[in-house]
Amino acid sequence: MEYLVTVIEETSFTRAAEALHVTQSALSHQIKALEREVGGPLLERLPRGVRLTPMGRAFLPDAELAVRSARQARRAARAAAGSCGGELQIATVHGLAVGVLTDAIARMRRLYPAVELRLREYVTEDELRERMARGIADLAVGYRLPDWPGPSWEIGEEKVVLVVPPGDPLCGRGADGGEPVRLEELADRGWVRCGMEPWIEGQQFLDLVCGQAGFSPLTAVRVEHPTTAARMAAAGAGVCLVSAHLATSLVPADQLVGVGPPWRRPVTAFCRSEPTGAAHAFLRLLTGERPLT
């Protein structure tokens, strides 16, 4: 099962063989043996990469959970022996990866250079939650999950701000205690929309909040990533809503506008079981506790 999961993770027999330190022929032999055991093909080889067959898609979730639970158990055993090395897998959504987590990961590398870090990014919170439930990573950073069955810790909050074009009459609004912009003032503006925009109550966030303000947002440009949306808006393509921790490194300060009433979302770390070893050390960095020595 570990061989199959690694092939899917790496999307390549070649890279999977390298990760597992086996030959490609040995890897292929083990996959074929597993397929004989379950009674049918699990993988389809493509000119570039691989994909799961319908049987493989049915098989993968439980296989992932079993393999990753075994990996986590090994890391927990090493942590109990006083080791803070090995590998730490972190899962998150893209906006938090390039914002909240950047400094924390850099600090983790400085403090624990023996730990190999792997960051997995997902488009939506639903996808992050589903993958974490299947054991994709040791620790996840996302938004508040009231019904998450495992442990969780609030590590901060995300503030949403408005990016406006250079020289816009709204530049500087909401800064230094000034009056923030109300959404109603933006009813005739064109918006830069992001494919990774969160969904809330069955609607994309911007549609929801603008609808509550009494209008439907006018779409000027559609992009995939929030970093692209922020840069497009800053260049003059429209206006957009973006996380403050993401925008401050991309947009001049006077083009970041406060929105009233302010929008803030709790940022949460969560996992399937109590973290140990490198996961515990990283959590301490996220929560502001002293690093382990």
N, C-alpha and C positions, 0 to 999 in steps of 0.2 A: 504493500500500500504506500509506503514511503516513496518508492520509486515513481509511482503514478502521480502522487501529489507533487513531487518535485518537478516532474515533466510539465505539469500544468502551471506551476508557479513560474518556471523559467521559460515556458512557451517554446521549448526547443529540447530535442534529445541531446544535442551537443552540449548545451549549457548545463542541462541536468546531469549529464555524465560527469562533467567537470565538478559540479557542486557536490556530487556524491563520491567523487574520487574512484570512479569505476570506468571501464571501457564502454563505448556505445553498444558493442555487441552484447556485453553482459547486461546492460540496462534493458535492451530490447528483449533479451531472453527472459528476464524477470517479468517484464510487462506481459509477454505472451503467456508465461506460466500463470499469471494472475487472471488473464482473460480465459484461459482454459478452465481455471477453477470456478469462475463465476458464470461461465457458459456462453460467452459472447464477446465481441470486440468492445473495448472501452475507449480507444483512441483512434483517430483518423489522421494519418500523416498527410500534410499539405506541402505544396512546393516551398512555402515559407511558414514553418511552424507546425503546430498540431491543433486539433480541436477534439472535444469530447463527442462521442456518439450519444444517442439517447440513453443507452444503457450506462455509459460513462457519466452522464449528467445525474442519473439516479444514484449511482454508486458514490460519487465524489463527496457529498456533504458529510456522510458518516465516516468516510475514509479520512477526510481532512481532520475531523474532530479527533479521531483515534490517533492519528500521526502527530498532530500538534499537542495533544494532551501528553503523549509520551515524551515529546521534546521538552515540554514545560516541566514535566516530572524530573527529567535529567538535570535541567537547569536548577530546579529547586533543590535537588540533592547536592549539587555542587555548591549552591549558596549556603546550605546548612553546614557544609564542610569549611566555610569561610572563604569561598572563592567568589570574587566579583569580576569574572571575566566572561568569556564565551560570547553569546549573541543576544541582543535585545531587539525584539520586533515591536514596532510601534505602529499603530493604525490611526488615521485621522482623515478629515476632509481637507480638500486642497487649500481653502482659505486660511485654515489654522496652520497648515504645514508651512506656508510662506510668511506667517505672521507670528503667532504665539510660540511656535515650536522652534523657530530658527535659533534664537539665543540659547534656549535650553539644551538643544542638541549639541551646539558648539561647546557649551560648558561641560556637558557630559563627556565629550571627547577629550577635553583637557584634563578632567579629573580622573577619568577611568579609560585610559588609552587601550587597555586590554580588551575592552568590550567592543565587539563589532555591532554597529547599529544598522538596522534595516527599517526604512520608513515606507509604509504602504498608504497611498492616498486614494480616497474615494470621492465620487462626485456628490453623492447625497448622504444625508444622515441615516436614512433607511438602509442604504447599502452598507454603511459603516457598521451599524448595529447588527445587521444580518451576518456579516462576515465575522464580527467579533463573537457572536453566538456560536459560530462554527470553529472558533479557536484560531483565527488568522494571525493573532498577535498576542504578545504578553500584556500589553497595555494600550488603551485607546484614549485619544483626546478628542472630544466632541462637545456637544451641547447637553443640557440637562435632560436626563432620561428618568422620569419619575418612577417607571415600572421596571427598570433594569434589575434583574435578579441577583447580580453580583455586587461587590463593593464599589463605591464611587466616592469621589472627592471633588468639591468645588474648588477650582484653582484660579479663578478670576472671572472677568466678564469681557464681553465683546461689545464695543460701542459702534453703532452704525452712523456714518456721516455722509454728507452729500459732496460729490466732486462736481465743480462747475468749470466752464471754459475760462481761459485767461482773460482778465479785464472785464469779466461779467459783473453786472451791478450787484450781484449777491456776494461777491468776494469779500471775505472778512466777516460776514454775518455770523453771529453765534460765538465768535471768539472773544476772549477776555470778558466773559460775562455779558456780552451783548445779546440782543434779541435774536433767537434762532429763527430759521426759516420754517414757515408752516407749509405743509404739503399743498394746501389749496393755492398757494402762490405759484405752483409749478404745473398747473393744469394745462397750460398751452406749450409746455416745453417738450422737446424730443428727448427720449431716454436711450442710453446705451444699456441694452439688456444682456444679461449673462446666462449662459446655459447651465451654470452651476448655482444659480439663484435658488435658495431654499424654498421648499413647499411647506405651507402651513394651512391646516384646515382645508386641504384639497386644492389650494391655489398657490401660485407663485407669490412670494412675499410682496413684490411691488404691486401686483394686481390687487392683493388683499388690502394693503394699507392705503393705496390710492382710492380704491372703491369705498373704503371707510371715510375718506375725505371728500367723496362725492364726484369723482371723475375716473375715467379710464386712462391709463398712461399711454402716450403716443410713442411708439417705438421708432427710433431713428436708425439704430444699428444693433445687430445681434452678434454677439461673440460667444466664445466658449468659456474662457477663464476670467475670474475676477480681476487678475492683474492686467489683462488686456482691456477690460472694461474701464478700469481706473485710468489707464494711460490714454485711451481713446477720448474719454470725457475731458481729461486734463488738456488734451490737444485741441479741443473745441468741437468734437463730434456730437456732443449732447451733454446731458447730465446723468449721473448715476449714483446709486447708493452703494456703499462699500464699507467694509470693516475699517475702523480707524487704524488698528494695528497693522493692517495691510497697506493702507493708502499713504501713511506718513513717510514711507521710504520711496514712494513712487510719484507723489504729487506735491507741488509747492504749497507751503502752509496756508497762504491766503486763498487757495482754491479749495480748501477743505472747509465745508460749511456745516455748522451745527444745525440739527433738525429738532423742531419742537412739536410735541413733547419728545424728549430724548428716547432713543431706542437702545436698550442694552440687553444682551443675552448672556446668561451664565455659561462659562466654559468649564467643562467637567472632565476629569480623568476617570476611567472606569475599566474594570477587567472582570474576568470570570471567577477568579479566586484571589485570596490575599497575595499580593506581590512579594516576591523574594528576590534576593540577589540584585542583579542589575536593574530589574524592574522597580524594586523597592528604592534603590539609590536614585533612579530617575524621578520617581514620584516625589521624593524629598526635595529635589531641585524644583519641581513644578509647584510644590506647595510652600516653598520658601524656607524649608527646614535646613539645618546644617547638613552638609554632605557627609556621607559615611567616611570614616577614615580607615 
